[in-house]
Amino acid sequence: MSTYFPKGEIARKWFVVDASGQTLGRLASRVARILNGKDNPQYTPFRDTGDHVIVINADKVRITGLKEDHKTYYSYSGYPGGIKAEQYKKRFERRPELVVEEAIKGMLPHTKLGRAMASKLKVYKGDKHPHAAQKPAVA
């Protein structure tokens, strides 16, 4: 049995996902699966066969348990003493779309292929987005 390899251009679709009232992790895994292309019949692990995803209402996503008080985001500059920490509450108030985007990117492969998949993700704070010309379908 030979490995299936999609030939030619991959027809990419556009999907809109409404994040209002959804749990962050469940939303992120659903969107990561679409970006990865695992729902497509032409899925191949070593090629980017995923679709474009637009996430709206990122400011209305919810988080369960005590994570709202205890979750911390870290970033490190690479220099000694260059670690920064930010609480979930503060980051969500400042940029809720960044919280959703990081959760989704964390569920994609951490390679060049994963970065290519992540480039097809668009996250917006409200319910408006500038991608109406692509005629996105509801996912």
Backbone as JSON, one array per atom type, in Angstrom:
{
  "sequence": "MSTYFPKGEIARKWFVVDASGQTLGRLASRVARILNGKDNPQYTPFRDTGDHVIVINADKVRITGLKEDHKTYYSYSGYPGGIKAEQYKKRFERRPELVVEEAIKGMLPHTKLGRAMASKLKVYKGDKHPHAAQKPAVA",
  "N": [[0.85, -1.18, 0.0], [0.61, 2.16, -0.89], [1.65, 5.47, 0.1], [-0.68, 8.09, 0.32], [-0.61, 11.0, -1.61], [-1.44, 14.29, -1.96], [-2.01, 15.87, -5.03], [-1.1, 18.74, -6.92], [-2.76, 21.94, -6.46], [-4.14, 22.71, -3.27], [-7.42, 22.96, -2.36], [-8.49, 25.42, -0.39], [-10.7, 26.13, 2.23], [-12.72, 28.61, 3.94], [-13.54, 29.19, 7.31], [-15.75, 30.27, 9.9], [-15.62, 30.65, 13.35], [-17.48, 30.99, 16.21], [-16.65, 32.21, 19.28], [-18.05, 32.84, 21.56], [-19.13, 32.11, 24.77], [-17.93, 29.61, 24.75], [-15.67, 27.1, 25.99], [-12.22, 27.69, 26.51], [-10.1, 25.75, 25.97], [-11.45, 23.64, 24.64], [-12.45, 24.95, 22.42], [-10.02, 25.73, 21.26], [-8.84, 23.24, 20.59], [-10.63, 22.29, 18.68], [-10.43, 24.22, 16.64], [-7.7, 23.98, 16.04], [-7.64, 21.46, 14.93], [-9.01, 21.89, 12.52], [-7.26, 23.74, 11.29], [-5.04, 22.12, 11.04], [-5.88, 20.32, 9.16], [-6.98, 17.85, 9.5], [-9.61, 17.13, 9.22], [-10.06, 17.02, 6.57], [-10.42, 14.95, 3.67], [-8.14, 14.69, 2.15], [-5.97, 14.75, 3.84], [-2.61, 14.87, 4.78], [0.16, 14.04, 6.7], [2.63, 15.38, 6.43], [2.26, 17.64, 4.92], [0.8, 20.9, 4.5], [-2.41, 20.9, 4.7], [-4.58, 22.17, 5.68], [-7.42, 24.37, 6.46], [-8.49, 27.87, 6.3], [-9.2, 29.75, 9.25], [-11.44, 31.82, 11.0], [-11.78, 33.35, 14.0], [-14.24, 34.7, 15.97], [-15.52, 37.01, 18.46], [-13.68, 36.73, 20.6], [-13.39, 37.87, 23.05], [-15.4, 36.88, 24.58], [-14.96, 34.33, 25.36], [-14.75, 31.58, 27.67], [-13.27, 30.37, 30.73], [-12.52, 27.61, 32.8], [-12.78, 26.48, 36.23], [-10.21, 27.29, 38.64], [-8.44, 28.57, 37.05], [-8.59, 31.15, 36.11], [-7.64, 32.73, 38.17], [-5.16, 31.57, 38.75], [-3.64, 30.94, 36.44], [-0.76, 31.65, 34.56], [1.1, 33.48, 32.18], [4.19, 33.17, 30.6], [7.08, 34.82, 29.29], [10.22, 34.81, 27.72], [13.15, 36.58, 27.17], [15.64, 35.68, 26.5], [17.85, 36.68, 27.63], [19.81, 36.93, 30.68], [17.8, 37.1, 33.54], [15.66, 37.94, 32.07], [12.98, 37.12, 32.12], [9.47, 37.36, 31.9], [6.34, 37.67, 33.49], [2.82, 37.29, 33.29], [-0.42, 37.6, 34.5], [-3.4, 35.66, 33.83], [-5.87, 37.05, 33.98], [-5.13, 39.77, 33.62], [-3.94, 39.71, 31.07], [-6.1, 38.85, 29.53], [-7.88, 40.96, 29.82], [-6.38, 42.96, 28.6], [-5.63, 41.96, 25.96], [-7.66, 39.91, 24.62], [-7.8, 38.41, 22.28], [-5.21, 37.53, 21.9], [-4.88, 35.64, 23.91], [-6.59, 33.57, 23.06], [-5.42, 33.0, 20.58], [-2.83, 32.09, 21.31], [-3.5, 29.79, 22.73], [-4.52, 28.18, 20.7], [-2.33, 28.02, 18.93], [-0.57, 26.62, 20.53], [-1.51, 24.06, 20.32], [-0.83, 23.19, 17.85], [1.66, 21.74, 15.61], [5.07, 22.28, 16.62], [6.83, 23.36, 14.59], [8.18, 24.31, 11.34], [6.08, 23.72, 9.68], [3.91, 23.87, 11.44], [3.94, 26.61, 11.99], [3.24, 27.58, 9.5], [0.65, 26.62, 9.37], [-0.49, 28.08, 11.47], [-0.45, 30.61, 10.42], [-2.74, 30.81, 8.98], [-4.73, 31.45, 10.67], [-7.05, 33.69, 12.03], [-7.92, 35.94, 14.5], [-10.41, 37.73, 16.22], [-11.57, 40.34, 18.34], [-14.26, 41.3, 18.63], [-17.49, 40.81, 17.0], [-17.14, 41.42, 14.36], [-15.43, 41.08, 11.24], [-12.91, 41.43, 8.67], [-13.14, 39.66, 6.49], [-15.22, 39.03, 4.75], [-15.41, 38.83, 2.0], [-14.31, 36.39, 1.34], [-16.3, 34.61, 1.78], [-16.89, 32.97, 4.23], [-17.71, 29.84, 5.79], [-19.82, 28.62, 8.45], [-18.32, 26.99, 11.13]],
  "CA": [[0.0, 0.0, 0.0], [1.44, 3.35, -1.0], [1.2, 6.65, 0.82], [-1.44, 9.04, -0.49], [0.01, 12.31, -1.7], [-2.32, 15.18, -2.73], [-1.3, 16.48, -6.14], [-1.59, 20.04, -7.34], [-3.17, 22.91, -5.44], [-5.11, 22.28, -2.26], [-8.53, 23.91, -2.27], [-8.67, 25.8, 1.02], [-11.98, 26.78, 2.56], [-12.7, 29.55, 5.06], [-14.54, 28.89, 8.32], [-15.91, 31.21, 11.02], [-15.95, 30.0, 14.62], [-17.92, 31.96, 17.22], [-16.09, 31.77, 20.56], [-18.84, 33.32, 22.69], [-19.66, 31.1, 25.66], [-17.22, 28.34, 24.63], [-14.49, 26.9, 26.84], [-11.01, 28.01, 25.75], [-9.39, 24.57, 25.5], [-12.26, 22.89, 23.67], [-12.45, 25.77, 21.21], [-8.68, 25.68, 20.67], [-8.58, 21.94, 19.97], [-11.48, 22.2, 17.5], [-9.85, 25.09, 15.62], [-6.4, 23.41, 15.67], [-7.93, 20.32, 14.05], [-9.35, 22.44, 11.2], [-6.03, 24.31, 10.74], [-4.16, 21.0, 10.73], [-6.41, 19.66, 7.98], [-7.34, 16.47, 9.82], [-10.99, 16.87, 8.82], [-10.09, 16.9, 5.11], [-10.08, 13.61, 3.2], [-6.82, 14.71, 1.53], [-4.99, 15.0, 4.9], [-1.29, 14.25, 4.72], [0.83, 14.58, 7.88], [3.82, 16.19, 6.15], [1.89, 18.8, 4.11], [-0.19, 21.8, 5.08], [-3.67, 20.7, 3.97], [-5.63, 22.77, 6.49], [-8.23, 25.48, 5.96], [-8.4, 29.13, 7.03], [-10.19, 29.85, 10.33], [-11.65, 33.13, 11.58], [-12.41, 33.23, 15.32], [-14.82, 35.98, 16.39], [-15.95, 37.11, 19.86], [-12.64, 36.18, 21.47], [-13.54, 38.46, 24.38], [-16.5, 36.22, 25.28], [-14.57, 32.95, 25.66], [-14.7, 31.39, 29.11], [-12.26, 29.46, 31.24], [-13.14, 26.92, 33.93], [-12.0, 26.23, 37.45], [-9.47, 28.4, 39.25], [-7.41, 29.02, 36.11], [-8.68, 32.6, 35.97], [-6.81, 33.33, 39.21], [-3.85, 30.94, 38.9], [-2.91, 30.76, 35.19], [0.25, 32.68, 34.3], [1.79, 33.4, 30.9], [5.59, 33.55, 30.72], [7.86, 35.06, 28.08], [11.63, 34.91, 28.06], [13.86, 37.31, 26.12], [16.89, 35.0, 26.18], [18.9, 37.28, 28.43], [19.68, 36.62, 32.1], [16.82, 37.94, 34.21], [14.73, 38.47, 31.07], [11.69, 36.43, 32.11], [8.34, 38.21, 32.27], [5.15, 36.89, 33.82], [1.58, 38.06, 33.24], [-1.56, 36.81, 34.94], [-4.44, 35.45, 32.81], [-6.87, 38.12, 34.05], [-4.6, 40.99, 33.02], [-3.76, 39.52, 29.63], [-7.42, 38.74, 28.91], [-8.41, 42.33, 29.76], [-5.57, 43.73, 27.67], [-5.74, 41.43, 24.6], [-8.28, 38.58, 24.66], [-7.51, 37.66, 21.05], [-3.9, 36.91, 22.07], [-5.09, 34.46, 24.76], [-7.18, 32.53, 22.2], [-4.43, 32.66, 19.56], [-1.77, 31.29, 21.93], [-4.05, 28.48, 23.07], [-4.63, 27.41, 19.46], [-0.98, 27.76, 18.42], [0.04, 25.61, 21.38], [-2.0, 22.73, 19.93], [-0.31, 22.89, 16.52], [3.06, 21.29, 15.67], [6.04, 23.35, 16.88], [7.79, 23.27, 13.5], [7.88, 25.23, 10.23], [4.75, 23.35, 9.21], [2.97, 24.43, 12.41], [3.9, 28.06, 11.8], [2.47, 27.81, 8.27], [-0.75, 26.4, 9.74], [-0.91, 29.18, 12.34], [-0.62, 31.83, 9.63], [-4.09, 30.8, 8.41], [-5.64, 31.74, 11.77], [-7.36, 35.11, 12.27], [-8.72, 36.04, 15.72], [-10.92, 39.08, 16.42], [-12.18, 40.59, 19.65], [-15.72, 41.43, 18.51], [-18.13, 39.93, 16.03], [-16.87, 41.92, 13.01], [-14.16, 40.69, 10.65], [-12.8, 41.97, 7.31], [-12.95, 38.57, 5.52], [-16.53, 38.68, 4.18], [-15.22, 38.54, 0.58], [-13.94, 34.98, 1.2], [-17.51, 33.85, 2.02], [-16.6, 31.87, 5.16], [-18.8, 29.0, 6.27], [-19.82, 28.46, 9.91], [-17.76, 25.68, 11.52]],
  "C": [[0.89, 1.24, 0.0], [0.81, 4.52, -0.24], [0.46, 7.58, -0.14], [-0.75, 10.38, -0.46], [-0.88, 13.22, -2.54], [-1.52, 15.91, -3.81], [-1.94, 17.82, -6.48], [-1.95, 20.94, -6.16], [-4.21, 22.31, -4.5], [-6.18, 23.35, -2.16], [-8.81, 24.21, -0.81], [-9.99, 26.52, 1.19], [-11.75, 27.74, 3.71], [-13.84, 29.19, 6.0], [-14.56, 30.0, 9.37], [-16.32, 30.42, 12.24], [-16.3, 31.1, 15.62], [-17.5, 31.44, 18.59], [-16.95, 32.15, 21.75], [-19.43, 32.15, 23.47], [-18.94, 29.77, 25.59], [-16.02, 28.3, 25.57], [-13.24, 27.03, 25.98], [-10.34, 26.77, 25.18], [-10.15, 23.78, 24.45], [-12.34, 23.63, 22.34], [-11.11, 25.64, 20.5], [-8.42, 24.34, 19.99], [-9.41, 21.76, 18.7], [-10.89, 23.0, 16.34], [-8.51, 24.52, 15.14], [-6.59, 22.22, 14.72], [-8.27, 20.79, 12.63], [-8.09, 22.99, 10.53], [-5.06, 23.21, 10.3], [-4.61, 20.26, 9.48], [-6.86, 18.24, 8.23], [-8.77, 16.14, 9.47], [-11.12, 16.69, 7.3], [-9.76, 15.47, 4.7], [-8.69, 13.54, 2.56], [-5.71, 14.97, 2.54], [-3.72, 14.18, 4.68], [-0.47, 14.86, 5.85], [1.98, 15.54, 7.58], [3.55, 17.36, 5.22], [0.82, 19.61, 4.8], [-1.47, 21.71, 4.25], [-4.85, 21.35, 4.68], [-6.34, 23.94, 5.82], [-7.98, 26.73, 6.8], [-9.52, 29.18, 8.08], [-10.22, 31.28, 10.85], [-12.37, 32.9, 12.9], [-12.92, 34.61, 15.71], [-15.29, 35.87, 17.84], [-14.95, 36.47, 20.81], [-12.75, 36.73, 22.89], [-14.65, 37.8, 25.18], [-16.2, 34.75, 25.57], [-14.48, 32.79, 27.18], [-13.64, 30.37, 29.47], [-12.81, 28.87, 32.53], [-12.2, 26.81, 35.12], [-11.34, 27.49, 38.0], [-8.4, 28.96, 38.32], [-7.43, 30.54, 35.95], [-7.78, 33.31, 36.98], [-5.37, 32.82, 39.19], [-3.03, 30.84, 37.62], [-2.0, 31.95, 34.93], [0.9, 32.43, 32.95], [3.21, 33.92, 31.09], [6.18, 33.83, 29.35], [9.3, 35.32, 28.51], [12.39, 35.53, 26.9], [15.13, 36.6, 25.68], [18.06, 35.56, 26.96], [18.72, 36.9, 29.9], [18.73, 37.61, 32.78], [15.75, 38.47, 33.29], [13.4, 37.74, 31.01], [10.61, 37.39, 32.59], [7.15, 37.32, 32.51], [3.94, 37.82, 33.79], [0.43, 37.14, 33.6], [-2.61, 36.74, 33.82], [-5.43, 36.61, 32.8], [-6.38, 39.39, 33.35], [-4.45, 40.86, 31.52], [-5.1, 39.47, 28.91], [-8.08, 40.12, 28.82], [-7.7, 43.15, 28.68], [-5.78, 43.27, 26.21], [-6.34, 40.03, 24.61], [-8.0, 37.75, 23.41], [-6.15, 36.95, 21.13], [-4.0, 35.64, 22.91], [-5.61, 33.3, 23.9], [-6.15, 32.06, 21.17], [-3.32, 31.77, 20.12], [-2.25, 29.9, 22.3], [-4.13, 27.59, 21.83], [-3.25, 27.06, 18.92], [-0.26, 26.69, 19.24], [-0.39, 24.2, 21.04], [-1.59, 22.35, 18.52], [1.13, 22.39, 16.65], [4.01, 22.48, 15.86], [7.19, 23.26, 15.87], [7.45, 24.33, 12.46], [6.47, 24.98, 9.71], [3.67, 23.92, 10.14], [2.84, 25.93, 12.28], [3.12, 28.41, 10.53], [0.98, 27.61, 8.54], [-1.29, 27.58, 10.55], [-1.11, 30.47, 11.56], [-2.01, 31.92, 8.99], [-5.14, 31.07, 9.48], [-5.81, 33.24, 11.93], [-8.3, 35.17, 13.48], [-9.11, 37.5, 15.92], [-11.69, 39.18, 17.72], [-13.7, 40.62, 19.58], [-16.28, 40.49, 17.46], [-17.94, 40.4, 14.59], [-15.51, 41.4, 12.54], [-14.12, 41.15, 9.2], [-12.68, 40.9, 6.22], [-14.27, 38.13, 4.9], [-16.41, 38.29, 2.7], [-14.88, 37.07, 0.34], [-15.14, 34.05, 1.4], [-17.29, 32.67, 2.98], [-17.86, 31.14, 5.61], [-18.7, 28.88, 7.79], [-19.31, 27.06, 10.23], [-18.26, 25.27, 12.88]]
}
